[in-house]
Amino acid sequence: MWLISPFPAIRAIKELFAGLARAACFLIPMIRFTVSDFDRLGRPAGFHYCLPHYVGPDREREQLCIAEGRVQEHEVRPGIKLVLSDIVTHHHYESSSVSAPQFSAIVMLQGRAQARLASQNQLSLVAQSGVSIAHSESVALTGIHPAGQRLRCINLSLRSAESVGDSRLGDTLSKLMGPSGLCMQKWTVPPHLLNTLEQLIDSPWQGTTYDLLLEGVSLQMLAHALDGLAPKPAKESPATARDRQLLERVRERLYNAPGDDHTLADLAKLACMSPSTLRVKFQATYQCSVFGWLRERRLELARDYLAQGWSVQQAAHFVGYRHATNFATAFRERYGIAPSELN
């Protein structure tokens, strides 16, 4: 007979192993990437990389370390490739291609970038956002990556509607590409998918179990990306196109200054809305509350600082927590380990 329930102990053991696995990801040696390395990785998709702001000797350009971290490529199914990137950018770099995949989906877990397809307007990607890109012909695709940030992103690409080996999926892709053959559309990444992608990019699994995880998560991401391109019924959300631009202004403020003492009233002024309208439209657009999004951003940034050796109290205060104990509780709930385990 148990004098003390075993379940808390079992749960603690599970949390310990989950924490050790996640903490191990921060200890993986970082690989140094040069322009030549990125060119080699991007060559199969026709990508070329450049350093438009570089002013040093030309002979050193190709061997300059522009980023450090991990880039992993996986062929999930014939015709479907998944690239997991977790890098720190040291130099501003840009990528360009005239033979990009006919369909690709990108989810930015952390960091920011810009994308431009052919002559369309430049599109900004910030943390926790996604974009679907489809085109039926070879067109110019440009990616812009600012320096001095950590980029964690997932890129799912399909070379053609016929190459996926699935007639129904192929038909869906063909219809979405449409007669115009050119589309780039942002979509909201639901919180549960963000969590799943975070776990995938940090997963210590290997072999068959990892292959199963890759395929399952890839198909889940593909479903949301395809839905992001699909025509929507005319009913639509309470947020207009102008509203979404104003909401993006709020989200960028939270992203760039997570440590500030934000209030709903101040953010509502920034969005030119009442506080109640901001609350409703932000939730409808991002499937997350204003302060839920801010909390996620603060914890994400704090995790980076802890991995760099900051103390728990330093990281907590810098990202906006007044009390380290509140921060530690929130961090454990989000990542499954205590923040002190990362430094």
NORHUHU-V354434 format. One record per residue. RES is the residue in one small letter. PSI is psi as a letter, one per 40 degrees, with the letter a starting at -180 (NA if undefined). NEAR is the number of other C-alpha atoms within 10 Angstrom. Layout:
res psi near
RES PSI NEAR
RES PSI NEAR
This chain:
res psi near
m h 4
w h 5
l d 5
i h 8
s h 9
p e 9
f d 9
p d 10
a d 11
i d 11
r d 10
a d 11
i d 12
k d 13
e d 17
l d 15
f d 13
a d 17
g d 18
l d 16
a d 16
r d 19
a d 19
a d 14
c d 13
f e 15
l e 10
i h 10
p h 10
m h 15
i h 13
r h 15
f h 19
t i 18
v d 20
s d 17
d d 16
f d 18
d d 17
r d 14
l d 16
g e 17
r d 14
p d 11
a e 14
g e 16
f i 21
h i 19
y i 23
c i 18
l g 16
p d 10
h e 10
y h 13
v e 8
g a 9
p h 7
d d 9
r e 8
e e 9
r d 17
e d 16
q e 13
l h 18
c h 18
i e 22
a i 26
e i 18
g a 18
r h 18
v h 19
q h 12
e h 13
h h 14
e h 15
v d 20
r i 15
p h 12
g e 15
i h 22
k h 17
l h 22
v h 17
l h 19
s h 20
d g 21
i i 22
v h 20
t h 21
h d 16
h i 19
h h 18
y i 20
e i 20
s i 19
s i 20
s i 20
v e 17
s f 17
a i 25
p i 23
q d 22
f h 25
s i 23
a h 25
i h 23
v h 27
m h 23
l d 26
q i 22
g a 22
r i 23
a i 17
q i 15
a i 21
r h 17
l h 22
a b 14
s e 9
q i 12
n i 10
q h 14
l h 16
s h 16
l h 20
v i 20
a h 22
q f 22
s i 21
g i 25
v h 23
s h 24
i h 25
a h 27
h i 23
s e 18
e i 14
s h 15
v i 17
a h 14
l h 20
t h 20
g h 19
i h 19
h h 18
p i 17
a i 16
g f 13
q i 17
r h 22
l h 24
r h 22
c i 25
i h 25
n h 20
l h 25
s i 24
l h 23
r d 18
s i 18
a d 22
e d 15
s e 14
v e 17
g f 13
d h 11
s d 12
r d 11
l d 15
g d 16
d d 12
t d 13
l d 22
s d 20
k d 13
l d 21
m d 20
g i 13
p d 10
s d 10
g f 15
l h 19
c h 18
m h 21
q h 15
k i 19
w i 21
t h 18
v h 23
p i 15
p d 14
h d 9
l d 16
l d 17
n d 13
t d 14
l d 23
e d 17
q d 15
l d 18
i d 21
d e 16
s h 16
p e 14
w i 12
q i 10
g a 7
t d 9
t d 9
y d 14
d d 14
l d 13
l d 17
l d 20
e d 17
g d 13
v d 17
s d 21
l d 14
q d 14
m d 24
l d 20
a d 12
h d 19
a d 26
l d 20
d d 14
g d 21
l e 20
a i 15
p h 8
k i 9
p i 6
a e 6
k c 6
e i 8
s i 9
p e 13
a h 18
t i 12
a d 8
r d 9
d d 18
r d 17
q d 13
l d 20
l d 25
e d 18
r d 15
v d 20
r d 21
e d 15
r d 16
l d 21
y d 21
n d 10
a g 16
p d 22
g e 18
d i 13
d g 10
h i 15
t i 11
l d 15
a d 14
d d 14
l d 22
a d 19
k d 13
l d 15
a e 21
c f 14
m i 17
s i 14
p d 16
s d 12
t d 15
l d 26
r d 18
v d 16
k d 21
f d 24
q d 15
a d 15
t d 20
y e 21
q f 16
c i 18
s i 17
v d 22
f e 14
g d 12
w d 21
l d 22
r d 20
e d 18
r d 22
r d 24
l d 25
e d 18
l d 20
a d 24
r d 21
d d 15
y d 20
l d 20
a d 17
q e 12
g e 12
w i 17
s i 15
v d 22
q d 18
q d 15
a d 23
a d 28
h d 15
f d 16
v e 23
g e 20
y h 22
r d 12
h h 11
a d 16
t d 13
n d 11
f d 25
a d 20
t d 14
a d 17
f d 22
r d 15
e d 11
r d 15
y e 20
g e 18
i i 22
a i 19
p d 26
s e 13
e e 12
l e 23
n NA 14
